[in-house]
């Protein structure tokens, strides 16, 4: 389709996810959406000191703003990613065959068990555009 995004967007998203999983926060953050967008467009990600050189390298290459230079989107495609030193311990064939053991398997007691997630309890919801639902709109969520 004319508006479809290519794989380059997926590699960017993977870079964001890897960064956030290692750092605990996103690579680009602003006080409002426009500041975040500006940082995405104009600034490189700043890496915490604990990131390894291989983590920094692959994330930097995934967050390359020029799509024509972004890892995964080059001549060797996904092989540039799967052969990167950061993934050296991954057995891709075994992974594709679902033969690998995850490094951590969370214990889940039931389908709605949330014990593996942080508890924010009664933390206030802070949105800039808070609004009230009408009774009819609220009714749409009764069975959820």
Backbone as a chain_set.jsonl record, in Angstrom:
{"seq": "XXXXXXXXXXXXXXXXXXXXXXXXXXXXXXXXXXXXXXXXXXXXXXXXXXXXXXXXXXXXXXXXXXXXXXXXXXXXXXXXXXXXXXXXXXXXXXXXXXXXXXXXXXXXXXXXXXXXXXXXXXXXXXXXXXXXXXXXXXXXXXXX", "coords": {"N": [[0.849, -1.191, 0.0], [0.368, 2.329, -0.514], [0.917, 3.876, 1.791], [2.299, 2.206, 3.446], [4.836, 1.134, 5.707], [8.272, 0.312, 5.473], [10.682, -2.308, 6.343], [12.631, -0.846, 7.617], [11.484, 0.821, 9.509], [10.75, -1.043, 11.409], [13.268, -1.855, 12.349], [14.15, 0.49, 13.51], [12.22, 0.694, 15.558], [12.879, -1.622, 17.003], [15.4, -0.882, 17.91], [14.676, 1.192, 19.664], [13.188, -0.281, 21.546], [15.128, -2.114, 22.53], [16.939, -0.296, 23.674], [15.261, 0.828, 25.657], [14.672, -1.433, 27.207], [17.179, -2.025, 28.254], [17.907, 0.355, 29.532], [15.701, 1.272, 30.968], [14.201, 3.406, 30.402], [12.987, 5.482, 27.677], [14.866, 6.202, 24.601], [14.476, 8.739, 23.601], [13.008, 11.507, 24.988], [10.674, 13.913, 25.964], [9.208, 16.797, 27.572], [6.769, 17.233, 26.47], [4.803, 16.038, 23.656], [5.749, 17.35, 21.272], [8.344, 18.185, 21.918], [9.528, 15.706, 22.287], [9.31, 14.664, 19.662], [10.969, 16.508, 18.341], [13.451, 15.891, 19.493], [13.768, 13.267, 18.566], [14.059, 13.753, 15.826], [16.275, 15.498, 15.713], [18.343, 14.972, 17.581], [20.943, 12.766, 18.737], [20.659, 9.585, 20.442], [21.354, 9.451, 23.933], [23.555, 7.517, 25.736], [23.405, 5.463, 28.647], [26.018, 4.904, 31.077], [26.367, 2.201, 31.678], [25.832, 0.694, 29.412], [27.054, -1.694, 27.115], [29.784, -1.661, 24.715], [29.003, -3.009, 22.409], [26.218, -3.025, 22.634], [25.69, -0.267, 22.528], [26.622, 0.204, 19.934], [24.94, -1.368, 18.184], [22.426, -0.316, 18.803], [22.781, 2.388, 18.171], [23.136, 2.09, 15.412], [20.634, 1.067, 14.706], [19.03, 3.188, 15.377], [19.658, 5.03, 13.487], [19.062, 7.917, 11.77], [18.943, 8.395, 9.031], [17.404, 6.531, 6.77], [18.479, 5.108, 4.635], [20.924, 4.369, 5.572], [20.549, 2.82, 7.759], [20.996, 0.012, 9.869], [20.069, -3.292, 8.976], [18.586, -2.438, 6.92], [20.264, -2.313, 4.873], [22.512, -3.563, 2.278], [23.005, -6.28, 3.078], [20.788, -6.801, 4.567], [18.776, -8.277, 7.106], [20.774, -9.939, 8.004], [22.926, -8.346, 8.743], [22.14, -7.558, 11.228], [21.597, -9.975, 12.673], [24.143, -11.056, 12.68], [25.582, -9.328, 14.196], [27.815, -8.363, 16.815], [26.557, -7.943, 19.297], [24.525, -9.781, 19.349], [25.885, -12.164, 19.542], [25.691, -14.393, 21.258], [23.321, -15.581, 20.582], [21.625, -18.288, 19.235], [20.468, -18.462, 16.288], [19.244, -20.316, 14.544], [18.279, -22.311, 16.301], [16.58, -20.682, 17.749], [14.666, -19.95, 15.807], [13.534, -22.446, 15.461], [12.285, -22.739, 17.817], [13.687, -23.881, 19.949], [15.16, -22.898, 22.005], [15.917, -21.971, 25.398], [14.38, -19.646, 27.432], [16.092, -16.993, 29.182], [14.895, -16.238, 31.522], [11.932, -17.185, 33.041], [8.898, -16.043, 33.774], [6.851, -16.625, 36.671], [3.51, -17.43, 36.471], [0.393, -17.22, 37.836], [-2.242, -17.153, 37.064], [-4.49, -16.25, 34.36], [-4.913, -13.543, 34.643], [-2.881, -12.622, 36.256], [-0.848, -10.201, 37.585], [1.475, -9.938, 38.962], [4.104, -9.831, 38.097], [4.597, -7.328, 37.225], [5.368, -3.876, 37.836], [3.882, -2.219, 40.628], [1.814, 0.43, 40.597], [-0.11, 1.333, 42.165], [-2.016, 3.708, 43.698], [-1.149, 5.813, 42.149], [-1.36, 9.002, 40.686], [-3.152, 9.655, 37.657], [-1.774, 11.297, 35.074], [-2.544, 13.23, 32.581], [-2.415, 15.375, 29.81], [-4.613, 15.958, 28.349], [-7.054, 15.289, 29.673], [-10.347, 13.946, 29.905], [-13.869, 13.569, 30.365], [-15.834, 10.628, 30.124], [-18.927, 10.038, 28.495], [-21.965, 8.687, 29.936], [-22.906, 6.745, 28.136], [-20.606, 6.149, 26.611], [-18.971, 5.147, 28.646], [-20.349, 2.839, 29.271], [-19.614, 1.104, 27.248], [-17.37, -0.141, 28.183], [-18.035, -1.883, 30.189], [-17.961, -4.759, 30.285], [-15.279, -5.308, 30.317]], "CA": [[0.0, 0.0, 0.0], [1.179, 3.539, -0.63], [1.304, 4.405, 3.095], [2.947, 1.166, 4.242], [6.216, 1.378, 6.112], [9.15, -0.827, 5.212], [11.346, -2.913, 7.49], [13.476, 0.136, 8.299], [10.732, 1.284, 10.679], [10.838, -2.116, 12.398], [14.596, -1.831, 12.956], [14.135, 1.662, 14.396], [11.425, 0.323, 16.732], [13.666, -2.576, 17.781], [16.426, -0.094, 18.599], [14.017, 1.882, 20.781], [12.83, -1.288, 22.553], [16.361, -2.607, 23.156], [17.412, 0.791, 24.535], [14.381, 0.961, 26.817], [14.825, -2.613, 28.058], [18.466, -1.94, 28.942], [18.02, 1.578, 30.328], [14.543, 1.495, 31.828], [13.521, 4.603, 29.907], [13.157, 5.564, 26.222], [16.025, 6.965, 24.137], [14.078, 10.115, 23.313], [11.915, 11.882, 25.877], [10.481, 15.338, 26.156], [8.121, 17.154, 28.484], [5.521, 17.164, 25.711], [5.044, 15.303, 22.408], [6.534, 18.098, 20.286], [9.747, 18.135, 22.324], [9.972, 14.341, 21.985], [9.479, 14.586, 18.203], [12.148, 17.297, 17.99], [14.634, 15.12, 19.886], [13.883, 12.144, 17.631], [14.528, 14.257, 14.537], [17.478, 16.325, 15.736], [19.388, 14.608, 18.534], [21.273, 11.339, 18.888], [20.355, 9.043, 21.764], [22.447, 9.505, 24.905], [23.608, 6.193, 26.339], [23.88, 5.335, 30.028], [27.38, 4.376, 31.181], [26.412, 0.739, 31.799], [25.652, 0.038, 28.112], [28.293, -2.212, 26.537], [30.099, -1.051, 23.416], [28.208, -3.674, 21.38], [24.843, -2.527, 22.767], [25.698, 1.098, 21.979], [26.829, 0.143, 18.489], [23.76, -1.835, 17.443], [21.33, 0.637, 19.006], [23.112, 3.569, 17.353], [22.887, 1.735, 14.01], [19.185, 0.918, 14.52], [18.425, 4.516, 15.507], [20.196, 5.878, 12.418], [17.945, 8.694, 11.228], [18.939, 8.225, 7.575], [16.911, 5.178, 6.497], [19.365, 4.427, 3.683], [22.132, 3.952, 6.291], [20.134, 2.082, 8.958], [21.278, -1.426, 9.895], [18.886, -4.083, 8.642], [18.035, -1.874, 5.692], [21.394, -2.215, 3.951], [22.65, -4.64, 1.295], [22.917, -7.602, 3.702], [19.503, -6.934, 5.254], [18.714, -8.724, 8.496], [22.045, -10.597, 8.366], [23.767, -7.376, 9.451], [21.678, -7.545, 12.617], [21.793, -11.279, 13.314], [25.577, -11.339, 12.816], [26.203, -8.288, 15.016], [28.447, -8.88, 18.038], [25.635, -7.898, 20.438], [23.728, -11.006, 19.286], [26.816, -13.293, 19.394], [25.282, -15.564, 22.044], [22.023, -16.076, 20.107], [21.618, -19.349, 18.224], [19.292, -18.073, 15.508], [18.56, -21.516, 14.024], [17.526, -22.892, 17.421], [15.513, -19.735, 18.077], [13.619, -20.111, 14.793], [12.882, -23.744, 15.681], [11.734, -22.677, 19.179], [14.445, -24.857, 20.735], [15.964, -22.207, 23.009], [15.312, -21.773, 26.713], [14.5, -18.232, 27.799], [16.94, -16.807, 30.359], [14.03, -16.065, 32.677], [10.543, -17.503, 32.736], [8.122, -15.553, 34.92], [5.794, -17.487, 37.202], [2.188, -16.842, 36.256], [-0.575, -18.027, 38.578], [-3.532, -17.159, 36.376], [-4.505, -15.426, 33.147], [-4.91, -12.115, 34.985], [-1.823, -12.394, 37.237], [-0.02, -9.038, 37.254], [2.531, -9.849, 39.978], [5.405, -9.603, 37.468], [4.657, -5.938, 36.802], [5.451, -2.904, 38.916], [2.594, -1.774, 41.149], [1.759, 1.877, 40.72], [-1.134, 1.598, 43.156], [-2.898, 4.865, 43.545], [-0.444, 6.919, 41.5], [-2.31, 9.788, 39.895], [-3.071, 9.617, 36.203], [-1.49, 12.663, 34.638], [-2.625, 13.426, 31.14], [-2.645, 16.78, 29.485], [-5.899, 16.111, 27.689], [-8.038, 14.47, 30.376], [-11.725, 14.262, 29.571], [-14.855, 12.675, 30.964], [-16.647, 9.84, 29.203], [-20.369, 10.108, 28.718], [-22.444, 7.397, 30.444], [-22.994, 5.805, 27.017], [-19.242, 5.717, 26.303], [-18.512, 4.332, 29.767], [-21.059, 1.558, 29.171], [-18.882, 0.258, 26.31], [-16.276, -0.811, 28.888], [-18.582, -2.633, 31.321], [-17.551, -6.163, 30.301], [-13.816, -5.445, 30.244]], "C": [[0.885, 1.242, 0.0], [1.676, 4.067, 0.719], [2.009, 3.38, 3.979], [4.389, 1.556, 4.553], [7.028, 0.132, 5.822], [9.775, -1.347, 6.497], [12.195, -1.912, 8.267], [12.799, 0.669, 9.554], [10.802, 0.238, 11.787], [12.192, -2.107, 13.096], [14.735, -0.636, 13.882], [13.404, 1.292, 15.686], [12.186, -0.67, 17.615], [14.775, -1.854, 18.545], [15.866, 0.627, 19.809], [13.719, 0.89, 21.904], [14.07, -1.811, 23.274], [16.905, -1.552, 24.113], [16.582, 0.831, 25.807], [14.497, -0.238, 27.761], [16.135, -2.561, 28.847], [18.552, -0.749, 29.894], [16.886, 1.753, 31.331], [13.781, 2.754, 31.462], [13.802, 4.715, 28.411], [14.366, 6.412, 25.82], [15.718, 8.43, 23.842], [12.885, 10.445, 24.195], [11.875, 13.386, 26.008], [9.324, 15.582, 27.095], [6.764, 17.142, 27.789], [5.837, 16.473, 24.38], [5.913, 16.05, 21.395], [8.024, 18.093, 20.629], [10.328, 16.746, 22.04], [10.229, 14.197, 20.493], [10.74, 15.325, 17.768], [13.423, 16.526, 18.327], [14.851, 13.933, 18.95], [14.509, 12.613, 16.327], [15.921, 14.873, 14.585], [18.618, 15.832, 16.615], [19.7, 13.117, 18.513], [20.867, 10.879, 20.29], [21.59, 9.187, 22.651], [22.417, 8.206, 25.694], [24.069, 6.236, 27.791], [25.254, 4.659, 30.045], [27.427, 2.853, 31.197], [26.184, -0.002, 30.479], [27.011, -0.452, 27.603], [28.55, -1.535, 25.192], [29.275, -1.694, 22.306], [26.748, -3.221, 21.434], [24.746, -1.122, 22.177], [25.766, 1.066, 20.451], [25.562, -0.28, 17.755], [22.592, -0.875, 17.608], [21.57, 1.882, 18.158], [22.81, 3.303, 15.876], [21.4, 1.539, 13.721], [18.482, 2.268, 14.584], [19.031, 5.52, 14.528], [19.025, 6.602, 11.76], [17.831, 8.574, 9.71], [18.604, 6.768, 7.266], [17.854, 4.414, 5.572], [20.657, 3.941, 4.341], [21.815, 3.097, 7.519], [20.41, 0.589, 8.835], [19.975, -2.205, 9.686], [18.262, -3.649, 7.337], [19.121, -1.717, 4.628], [21.452, -3.44, 3.052], [22.457, -6.032, 1.9], [21.64, -7.808, 4.517], [19.638, -7.36, 6.706], [20.001, -9.417, 8.94], [22.995, -9.641, 9.08], [23.392, -7.321, 10.932], [21.995, -8.866, 13.3], [23.268, -11.633, 13.494], [26.303, -10.301, 13.671], [26.715, -8.891, 16.325], [27.507, -8.88, 19.243], [24.78, -9.159, 20.499], [24.6, -12.262, 19.215], [26.364, -14.549, 20.133], [23.959, -16.176, 21.574], [22.228, -17.137, 19.032], [20.34, -19.137, 17.413], [18.537, -19.272, 14.952], [17.706, -22.151, 15.115], [16.358, -21.986, 17.81], [14.358, -19.875, 17.093], [12.845, -21.415, 14.97], [12.241, -23.847, 17.069], [12.376, -23.714, 20.094], [15.294, -24.197, 21.826], [15.186, -22.08, 24.316], [15.465, -20.302, 27.073], [15.342, -18.084, 29.065], [16.132, -16.648, 31.645], [12.61, -16.389, 32.243], [9.704, -17.074, 33.935], [7.069, -16.568, 35.364], [4.473, -16.747, 37.053], [1.169, -17.766, 36.902], [-1.926, -18.141, 37.891], [-3.45, -16.23, 35.177], [-4.435, -13.934, 33.465], [-3.881, -11.774, 36.073], [-0.93, -11.243, 36.782], [1.166, -8.894, 38.206], [3.924, -9.613, 39.385], [5.591, -8.165, 36.987], [4.773, -5.032, 38.018], [4.057, -2.476, 39.328], [2.646, -0.26, 41.336], [0.619, 2.315, 41.617], [-2.035, 2.757, 42.81], [-2.182, 6.061, 42.939], [-1.429, 7.692, 40.63], [-2.075, 9.621, 38.395], [-2.875, 11.055, 35.753], [-1.485, 12.715, 33.122], [-2.933, 14.886, 30.883], [-4.041, 17.002, 28.941], [-6.96, 15.23, 28.344], [-9.448, 14.915, 29.985], [-12.628, 13.227, 30.213], [-15.582, 11.913, 29.869], [-18.113, 10.07, 29.524], [-20.808, 8.765, 29.292], [-22.532, 6.339, 29.336], [-21.609, 5.266, 26.64], [-18.699, 4.8, 27.398], [-19.124, 2.938, 29.718], [-20.338, 0.585, 28.229], [-17.791, -0.565, 27.0], [-16.747, -1.695, 30.039], [-18.045, -4.05, 31.395], [-16.043, -6.36, 30.289], [-13.226, -5.688, 31.608]], "O": [[2.024, 1.199, 0.465], [2.758, 4.65, 0.782], [2.286, 3.661, 5.145], [5.06, 2.218, 3.761], [6.517, -0.984, 5.919], [9.448, -0.893, 7.593], [12.452, -2.112, 9.454], [13.465, 0.939, 10.553], [10.901, 0.583, 12.965], [12.265, -2.329, 14.304], [15.372, -0.737, 14.931], [13.907, 1.546, 16.781], [12.14, -0.568, 18.841], [15.053, -2.182, 19.698], [16.503, 0.672, 20.861], [13.965, 1.18, 23.075], [14.064, -1.939, 24.498], [17.289, -1.873, 25.237], [17.129, 0.863, 26.91], [14.428, -0.076, 28.979], [16.184, -3.01, 29.992], [19.194, -0.832, 30.941], [17.082, 2.311, 32.41], [12.822, 3.125, 32.14], [14.754, 4.109, 27.919], [14.835, 7.24, 26.6], [16.622, 9.265, 23.837], [11.869, 9.75, 24.159], [12.905, 14.046, 26.144], [8.546, 14.672, 27.38], [5.727, 17.049, 28.446], [7.005, 16.336, 24.016], [6.738, 15.428, 20.726], [8.869, 18.008, 19.737], [11.474, 16.622, 21.608], [11.264, 13.661, 20.097], [11.493, 14.833, 16.928], [14.367, 16.509, 17.537], [15.986, 13.629, 18.583], [15.39, 11.947, 15.783], [16.67, 14.786, 13.612], [19.762, 16.239, 16.411], [18.807, 12.299, 18.293], [20.748, 11.69, 21.208], [22.722, 9.062, 22.184], [21.386, 7.834, 26.254], [25.008, 6.956, 28.128], [25.6, 3.925, 29.119], [28.423, 2.266, 30.775], [26.331, -1.223, 30.439], [27.998, 0.281, 27.652], [27.657, -0.92, 24.609], [28.883, -1.012, 21.359], [26.113, -3.051, 20.393], [23.825, -0.826, 21.415], [25.059, 1.807, 19.768], [25.153, 0.381, 16.801], [21.844, -0.641, 16.659], [20.652, 2.371, 17.5], [22.294, 4.173, 15.173], [20.949, 1.815, 12.609], [17.462, 2.473, 13.928], [18.922, 6.729, 14.731], [18.103, 5.965, 11.252], [16.729, 8.646, 9.166], [19.428, 5.878, 7.478], [18.01, 3.201, 5.712], [21.408, 3.18, 3.731], [22.726, 2.695, 8.242], [20.095, -0.025, 7.815], [18.916, -1.807, 10.171], [17.502, -4.395, 6.718], [18.911, -1.063, 3.606], [20.538, -4.265, 3.065], [21.806, -6.88, 1.289], [21.438, -8.877, 5.093], [20.499, -6.871, 7.437], [20.285, -9.475, 10.137], [23.783, -10.065, 9.926], [24.243, -7.063, 11.784], [22.591, -8.885, 14.377], [23.607, -12.429, 14.369], [27.517, -10.391, 13.85], [26.113, -9.817, 16.869], [27.642, -9.728, 20.125], [24.354, -9.565, 21.58], [24.099, -13.328, 18.86], [26.629, -15.66, 19.674], [23.524, -17.19, 22.12], [22.922, -16.906, 18.042], [19.264, -19.582, 17.81], [17.308, -19.247, 14.894], [16.546, -22.49, 14.883], [15.28, -22.467, 18.157], [13.197, -19.913, 17.501], [11.653, -21.485, 14.669], [11.724, -24.897, 17.449], [11.701, -24.344, 20.908], [16.068, -24.878, 22.499], [13.955, -22.082, 24.326], [16.573, -19.768, 27.022], [15.31, -18.958, 29.931], [16.643, -16.9, 32.736], [12.145, -15.921, 31.203], [9.795, -17.683, 35.001], [6.478, -17.273, 34.546], [4.34, -15.592, 37.456], [1.086, -18.947, 36.564], [-2.664, -19.103, 38.105], [-2.466, -15.512, 34.998], [-3.953, -13.148, 32.65], [-4.004, -10.744, 36.736], [-0.324, -11.309, 35.713], [1.794, -7.837, 38.252], [4.838, -9.228, 40.115], [6.624, -7.828, 36.408], [4.324, -5.388, 39.107], [3.156, -2.378, 38.495], [3.428, 0.255, 42.136], [0.395, 3.51, 41.815], [-2.712, 2.778, 41.782], [-2.566, 7.204, 43.188], [-2.239, 7.096, 39.92], [-0.942, 9.466, 37.939], [-3.709, 11.921, 36.018], [-0.529, 12.29, 32.473], [-3.632, 15.538, 31.66], [-4.593, 18.097, 29.054], [-7.682, 14.508, 27.656], [-9.705, 16.098, 29.765], [-12.184, 12.132, 30.562], [-15.908, 12.469, 28.821], [-18.488, 10.27, 30.679], [-20.081, 7.782, 29.147], [-22.259, 5.164, 29.581], [-21.453, 4.073, 26.381], [-18.046, 3.798, 27.109], [-18.473, 1.962, 30.089], [-20.445, -0.629, 28.399], [-17.34, -1.574, 26.459], [-15.919, -2.206, 30.793], [-17.7, -4.508, 32.484], [-15.58, -7.5, 30.253], [-12.01, -5.828, 31.74]]}, "num_chains": 1, "name": "protein.A"}
